[in-house]
Structure formats: structure tokens, C-alpha cells
Amino acid sequence: MIDSHILLYIIKLVLGGVTAFLAIMLWSRTRDAAWMCLVAGAVTGYASLVYELLEKLGIVLASTSEFCGIPLSSLLFAVIPSVFIILGFLLMLLRK
């Protein structure tokens, strides 16, 4: 990888780690479903970033099962964080 890409991944990992840590701290203090979905979105987003980096470094191989030419594991890691965040926002909007 090019040096600028390494620096970008280091910045993403540090900021994503802080975000995931603070989200987990919030998770232990709240029992609200909407906030828990947002926390789950942040944590799975960080997991997605780590998986992507491990895949680019060749440590983890992409799954052999595909959906429309996209490896299923990469697709799930890309979609799941957004689904949690959408669900959290919907729960907040539907609150009475």
C-alpha cells in the first residue's frame, strides 16, 4: 500500500476505535432501543472497517459465496451498519 493509504487507514482505525469505545460506554448506560440500534451501527461500522483492512492486507480472504458478483461477507459488512442506523432513526421518529 502507498504511504498515504496507510496513514488514512490509521486515522480511520483510531477515530473508529474511539467511536466504538464511546458507543459501548453509552450502550451500558441506556436501555432505549433507538440508541441501542445506533450503538450497534457504530460498532458494526468499526468491525466493517477492520474487516476491510484485514482483507486488503491479505490476512482474511473474502468469502467464496457471492451475491451479484460481490462477496457475501463484504456485502454484509457494508450493509449491516446502515441498517442498524436506519432502524435507530426510525425508532426515534416513531416514538410517542
C-alpha positions as CSV (number, residue, x, y, z in Angstrom):
1,M,0.0,0.0,0.0
2,I,1.0,3.6,-0.6
3,D,2.1,5.6,2.5
4,S,-0.9,8.0,2.2
5,H,-3.3,5.0,2.2
6,I,-1.6,3.6,5.4
7,L,-2.0,7.0,7.1
8,L,-5.7,7.2,6.0
9,Y,-6.3,3.7,7.5
10,I,-4.5,4.6,10.7
11,I,-6.7,7.7,11.1
12,K,-9.9,5.7,10.3
13,L,-8.9,3.0,12.8
14,V,-8.1,5.5,15.6
15,L,-11.3,7.6,15.1
16,G,-13.4,4.5,14.6
17,G,-12.0,2.9,17.7
18,V,-12.8,6.0,19.8
19,T,-16.3,6.0,18.3
20,A,-16.9,2.3,19.0
21,F,-15.5,2.7,22.6
22,L,-17.8,5.6,23.3
23,A,-20.7,3.8,21.8
24,I,-20.1,0.8,24.0
25,M,-19.9,3.1,27.0
26,L,-23.3,4.6,26.0
27,W,-24.7,1.1,25.5
28,S,-24.0,0.2,29.1
29,R,-26.0,3.3,30.3
30,T,-29.0,3.2,28.1
31,R,-31.8,0.7,27.6
32,D,-33.5,2.7,24.8
33,A,-34.0,0.6,21.7
34,A,-33.3,3.5,19.3
35,W,-30.0,4.3,21.0
36,M,-29.0,0.7,21.1
37,C,-29.5,0.4,17.4
38,L,-27.3,3.5,16.8
39,V,-24.7,2.0,19.1
40,A,-24.9,-1.3,17.2
41,G,-24.5,0.6,13.9
42,A,-21.3,2.3,15.2
43,V,-19.8,-0.9,16.5
44,T,-20.6,-2.9,13.3
45,G,-19.2,0.0,11.3
46,Y,-15.9,-0.3,13.1
47,A,-16.0,-4.1,12.6
48,S,-16.5,-3.4,8.9
49,L,-13.5,-1.1,8.7
50,V,-11.3,-3.7,10.5
51,Y,-12.5,-6.5,8.2
52,E,-11.9,-4.3,5.1
53,L,-8.3,-3.6,6.3
54,L,-7.6,-7.3,7.1
55,E,-9.0,-8.2,3.6
56,K,-6.7,-5.7,1.9
57,L,-3.7,-6.9,3.8
58,G,-4.5,-10.5,2.7
59,I,-4.9,-11.7,6.3
60,V,-8.6,-12.6,5.7
61,L,-9.9,-14.0,2.4
62,A,-13.3,-12.9,1.1
63,S,-16.0,-15.5,1.2
64,T,-16.5,-17.6,-1.8
65,S,-20.2,-17.2,-1.9
66,E,-21.3,-14.2,-3.9
67,F,-24.4,-12.1,-4.5
68,C,-24.4,-10.4,-7.9
69,G,-20.6,-10.7,-8.1
70,I,-20.0,-9.2,-4.7
71,P,-18.5,-11.4,-1.9
72,L,-21.3,-12.0,0.6
73,S,-19.1,-11.2,3.7
74,S,-18.1,-7.8,2.2
75,L,-21.7,-7.0,1.3
76,L,-23.0,-7.8,4.8
77,F,-20.3,-5.7,6.5
78,A,-21.2,-2.8,4.2
79,V,-25.0,-3.1,4.7
80,I,-25.5,-4.1,8.4
81,P,-24.2,-0.8,9.9
82,S,-26.5,1.3,7.8
83,V,-29.5,-1.0,8.6
84,F,-28.9,-0.5,12.3
85,I,-28.6,3.3,11.9
86,I,-31.8,3.4,9.8
87,L,-33.6,1.3,12.3
88,G,-32.4,3.6,15.2
89,F,-33.6,6.7,13.4
90,L,-37.0,5.1,12.6
91,L,-37.5,4.1,16.2
92,M,-36.7,7.7,17.3
93,L,-39.2,9.0,14.7
94,L,-41.9,6.6,15.8
95,R,-41.6,7.4,19.5
96,K,-44.6,8.8,21.1
